[in-house]
């Protein structure tokens, strides 16, 4: 169960790396098709992720798989570098693959990043529990895209989370008890 303002992403600050890969950002799907390396040019902390670019192809990095409950989510990252950024998610099918035609859902159009750290964010709603990879795309630019401090937050819906989340139970009804429970004269 998630509550509003809980970041659902593992290693959202890209501080933990194993064998040159960012922990929590290695999907079992094909959602990542770009080269992701560790960078010391970080928004906060010591490290960020650098997603190499290509002027002829979109390059993506993706989180590990998450099953998100029905609800509305806010997804954001801090980024810089002069590359085009897009944010979204990929729907993981039951067989563990992503439908390359309909499985990628991009939530913001390509925006050119600057040489300063800027937060990019979007919101999306899921009607049913869905298995996803969260996506950051370097949209056909040769420059590397630096990414740090990602966040995925349930803002409404889901079990017990956020505004308009689960139902608030009514106050319990306490029956009125008479002062004398039973009386019999002898």
C-alpha positions in Angstrom: 0.0 0.0 0.0 1.4 3.4 -1.0 0.5 6.7 0.6 0.6 10.1 -1.0 4.1 11.6 -1.1 5.9 8.2 -0.8 8.4 7.8 -3.7 7.7 4.4 -5.2 11.0 4.3 -7.2 14.0 2.4 -5.9 17.4 4.2 -6.1 15.6 7.4 -7.3 18.8 9.4 -6.7 21.0 7.1 -8.6 23.4 6.7 -5.7 23.7 2.9 -5.8 25.4 1.2 -8.7 26.4 -2.5 -9.2 28.7 -3.6 -12.0 28.2 -0.3 -13.8 24.4 -0.4 -13.7 22.1 1.8 -11.6 20.3 -0.4 -9.0 16.6 -0.3 -9.6 17.0 0.8 -13.2 17.7 -2.5 -14.9 14.4 -3.8 -16.3 13.9 -7.4 -17.4 12.1 -6.1 -20.5 13.4 -4.4 -23.6 12.4 -0.9 -22.2 16.0 0.2 -22.0 17.7 0.5 -25.4 20.3 3.2 -24.5 23.7 3.2 -22.8 23.3 4.4 -19.2 26.5 5.3 -17.2 27.2 6.8 -13.9 28.0 10.5 -13.7 29.4 12.6 -10.9 27.5 15.7 -12.2 24.6 15.2 -9.8 21.6 17.4 -8.9 21.9 16.1 -5.3 24.1 13.4 -3.7 27.2 12.1 -5.5 25.9 10.5 -8.7 23.4 10.9 -11.5 22.6 8.7 -14.5 23.8 9.7 -18.0 21.8 8.4 -21.0 23.8 8.5 -24.2 22.1 10.1 -27.2 21.8 9.4 -30.9 20.8 11.9 -33.6 19.0 9.1 -35.5 17.3 7.0 -32.8 15.4 7.5 -29.6 17.3 6.2 -26.6 15.5 5.0 -23.5 16.4 4.1 -19.9 13.8 2.3 -17.8 13.2 1.4 -14.2 12.7 -2.1 -12.9 9.1 -3.4 -13.2 6.5 -2.1 -10.8 2.9 -3.2 -10.4 1.0 0.1 -9.8 -2.5 0.0 -8.4 -5.3 1.9 -10.1 -4.9 5.6 -9.3 -3.3 8.9 -10.4 0.5 9.2 -10.3 3.0 12.0 -10.6 6.3 11.2 -12.3 9.2 13.5 -12.3 13.0 13.7 -12.9 15.6 16.4 -12.7 17.6 16.6 -15.9 20.1 18.7 -17.9 22.5 18.4 -20.8 21.0 20.0 -24.0 19.2 16.8 -25.0 15.5 16.3 -25.8 13.7 14.6 -22.9 10.4 12.7 -22.8 8.9 11.0 -19.8 6.5 8.0 -19.8 6.0 4.4 -19.0 5.9 1.1 -20.8 3.2 -1.4 -20.0 4.6 -4.9 -19.4 2.3 -7.6 -20.8 1.6 -10.9 -19.0 4.4 -12.7 -21.0 6.9 -10.1 -19.8 7.3 -8.2 -23.1 6.3 -4.8 -24.2 4.1 -4.2 -27.2 6.4 -2.1 -29.3 3.5 -0.4 -31.1 1.0 0.3 -28.2 3.0 -0.4 -25.0 4.9 2.9 -24.7 3.0 5.8 -23.2 4.7 9.1 -23.4 3.3 11.8 -21.1 5.2 14.9 -22.3 6.4 15.9 -25.7 10.1 16.3 -26.3 11.5 19.2 -24.4 15.1 20.5 -24.9 17.0 20.4 -21.6 19.4 23.2 -20.6 22.8 23.2 -18.9 21.1 23.8 -15.6 19.2 21.2 -13.6 15.4 21.5 -14.2 12.6 19.3 -12.9 10.4 17.8 -15.6 7.1 16.2 -14.4 3.9 14.7 -15.7 0.8 13.0 -14.3 -1.0 9.9 -15.5 -4.0 7.7 -14.3 -4.3 4.0 -14.4 -7.8 2.5 -14.3 -6.6 -1.0 -13.2 -3.5 -2.4 -11.6 -0.8 -2.4 -14.3 2.8 -3.7 -14.5 5.1 -0.9 -15.9 8.6 0.3 -16.4 9.0 4.0 -15.9 10.8 5.6 -18.9 13.1 8.5 -19.5 13.8 9.0 -23.2 16.6 11.0 -25.0 14.6 11.9 -28.0 16.9 11.8 -31.1 19.7 14.1 -29.8 23.4 13.3 -29.9 24.0 15.0 -26.5 23.9 12.9 -23.4 20.9 13.4 -21.0 21.8 13.7 -17.3 19.0 12.4 -15.0 18.8 12.6 -11.2 16.3 12.6 -8.4 13.4 10.7 -10.1 10.1 10.4 -8.2 6.9 8.4 -8.8 4.2 9.3 -6.3 0.6 8.1 -6.0 -1.4 11.3 -5.8 -5.0 9.9 -5.6 -6.7 6.6 -5.7 -5.1 3.2 -4.9 -5.5 1.5 -1.6 -5.5 4.0 1.3 -3.5 6.6 -0.6 -3.7 10.2 -1.5 -6.6 12.6 -1.8 -9.7 10.7 -2.7 -8.0 7.5 -1.9 -9.7 4.6 -0.1 -13.0 5.2 1.8 -12.8 6.7 5.2 -14.8 4.5 7.6 -17.7 6.0 9.5 -17.3 6.4 13.2 -18.3 3.2 15.0 -21.9 3.2 16.3 -21.9 2.7 20.1 -25.2 1.4 21.3 -26.9 3.2 24.1 -26.9 1.0 27.2 -29.7 1.6 29.7 -28.5 2.2 33.3 -30.4 -1.0 34.4 -29.8 -4.0 32.2 -32.2 -6.4 33.9 -34.5 -6.2 36.9 -36.8 -8.8 38.6 -38.6 -8.3 41.9 -38.7 -11.2 44.3 
